[in-house]
Amino acid sequence: MTYEDVVDRFVRQVPEFAPVWREHVADNGEVLQHVLFWHVTTFILDAHERGDQKLVERCLDFLERALQSTDVRVRELVGTSFVYSVGPWDPAVRDFIGTWPPLLREQAAHDGWQATEPRNKMR
């Protein structure tokens, strides 16, 4: 996966995002990856809030694979324009981030996310 093809790959894996992508291109005359990935963030958060877990999982699976790219620009794109945009330091998203695949959680921890403390077991 490269910086040049990451958006096309995302739209192929998540065709529900295509209308957002088309509007972005119409507004900007081109794909601005970091700006578009901010829209990916809001798209995923909206799906999460609606309870569309299958859509969220498809998106997160793609982003997890993107973090494995040999192209550092792809990893930076996901780290800054998705993970950081979610606001991993915000307790309101702590549990949601806890459901992410391992590399995304690791990036979130780097940006301030802390896993929810396990509840004390009653004795």
C-alpha positions as CSV (number, residue, x, y, z in Angstrom):
1,M,0.0,0.0,0.0
2,T,1.4,3.4,-1.0
3,Y,0.5,7.0,-0.2
4,E,-0.6,7.4,-3.8
5,D,-3.1,4.4,-3.7
6,V,-4.2,4.4,-0.1
7,V,-7.4,6.4,-0.8
8,D,-8.4,4.3,-3.8
9,R,-7.9,1.1,-1.8
10,F,-10.0,2.5,1.1
11,V,-12.8,3.4,-1.2
12,R,-12.7,-0.1,-2.8
13,Q,-12.8,-1.7,0.6
14,V,-15.4,0.7,2.0
15,P,-17.7,1.7,-0.9
16,E,-20.0,3.4,1.5
17,F,-17.3,6.1,1.8
18,A,-17.4,6.9,-2.0
19,P,-19.9,9.7,-1.8
20,V,-17.7,11.5,0.8
21,W,-14.7,10.9,-1.5
22,R,-16.5,12.3,-4.6
23,E,-17.6,15.4,-2.7
24,H,-14.1,15.9,-1.4
25,V,-12.7,15.7,-5.0
26,A,-15.4,18.1,-6.3
27,D,-14.6,20.6,-3.6
28,N,-10.8,20.4,-3.8
29,G,-10.2,19.4,-7.5
30,E,-8.0,16.6,-6.2
31,V,-7.5,14.2,-3.3
32,L,-5.8,15.8,-0.3
33,Q,-5.0,12.7,1.7
34,H,-4.8,14.2,5.1
35,V,-7.9,16.3,4.7
36,L,-9.8,13.3,3.3
37,F,-8.6,11.1,6.2
38,W,-10.1,13.6,8.6
39,H,-13.4,12.7,6.8
40,V,-12.6,9.0,7.2
41,T,-12.3,9.7,11.0
42,T,-15.7,11.4,11.2
43,F,-17.2,8.6,8.9
44,I,-16.0,5.9,11.3
45,L,-17.1,7.8,14.4
46,D,-20.5,8.3,12.9
47,A,-20.8,4.6,12.1
48,H,-19.7,3.7,15.6
49,E,-22.3,6.1,17.1
50,R,-25.0,4.5,14.8
51,G,-24.0,1.0,16.0
52,D,-22.8,-0.1,12.6
53,Q,-20.1,-2.4,13.9
54,K,-19.5,-4.3,10.7
55,L,-18.7,-1.1,8.9
56,V,-16.5,0.1,11.7
57,E,-14.6,-3.2,11.7
58,R,-14.1,-3.1,7.9
59,C,-12.7,0.5,8.2
60,L,-10.5,-0.4,11.2
61,D,-9.2,-3.5,9.5
62,F,-8.1,-1.4,6.5
63,L,-6.4,1.1,8.8
64,E,-4.6,-1.7,10.7
65,R,-3.2,-3.0,7.4
66,A,-2.2,0.6,6.4
67,L,-0.1,0.8,9.5
68,Q,1.8,-2.2,8.2
69,S,2.7,-0.4,5.0
70,T,6.3,0.0,4.1
71,D,5.5,3.6,3.0
72,V,6.1,5.8,6.0
73,R,3.7,8.4,4.6
74,V,0.8,5.9,4.8
75,R,1.6,5.2,8.4
76,E,1.9,8.9,9.2
77,L,-1.4,9.5,7.4
78,V,-3.2,6.9,9.6
79,G,-1.4,8.1,12.8
80,T,-2.0,11.8,12.4
81,S,-5.2,12.1,10.4
82,F,-7.1,9.2,11.9
83,V,-5.8,8.2,15.3
84,Y,-4.8,11.6,16.5
85,S,-8.0,13.1,15.2
86,V,-10.1,10.7,17.3
87,G,-8.4,12.2,20.3
88,P,-7.0,9.2,22.2
89,W,-6.4,11.3,25.3
90,D,-10.2,11.9,25.6
91,P,-11.8,9.5,28.1
92,A,-15.0,9.6,26.0
93,V,-13.3,7.5,23.3
94,R,-11.3,5.2,25.6
95,D,-13.7,2.2,25.4
96,F,-14.1,2.6,21.6
97,I,-10.3,2.6,21.1
98,G,-10.1,-0.5,23.3
99,T,-12.0,-2.4,20.5
100,W,-9.4,-1.4,17.8
101,P,-6.9,-3.9,16.3
102,P,-3.4,-4.0,18.1
103,L,-1.4,-1.6,15.9
104,L,-4.1,1.1,16.0
105,R,-4.3,0.7,19.8
106,E,-0.5,1.0,20.0
107,Q,-0.6,4.2,18.0
108,A,-3.4,5.5,20.2
109,A,-1.3,4.7,23.3
110,H,1.6,6.6,21.8
111,D,-0.8,9.6,21.5
112,G,-2.2,9.4,25.1
113,W,-4.7,6.6,25.1
114,Q,-4.9,4.5,28.3
115,A,-6.8,1.3,28.4
116,T,-9.7,1.2,30.8
117,E,-8.7,0.0,34.2
118,P,-10.0,-3.5,34.9
119,R,-12.7,-3.5,37.5
120,N,-11.8,-5.0,40.9
121,K,-13.2,-8.4,41.3
122,M,-15.5,-8.9,44.2
123,R,-14.2,-11.3,46.7
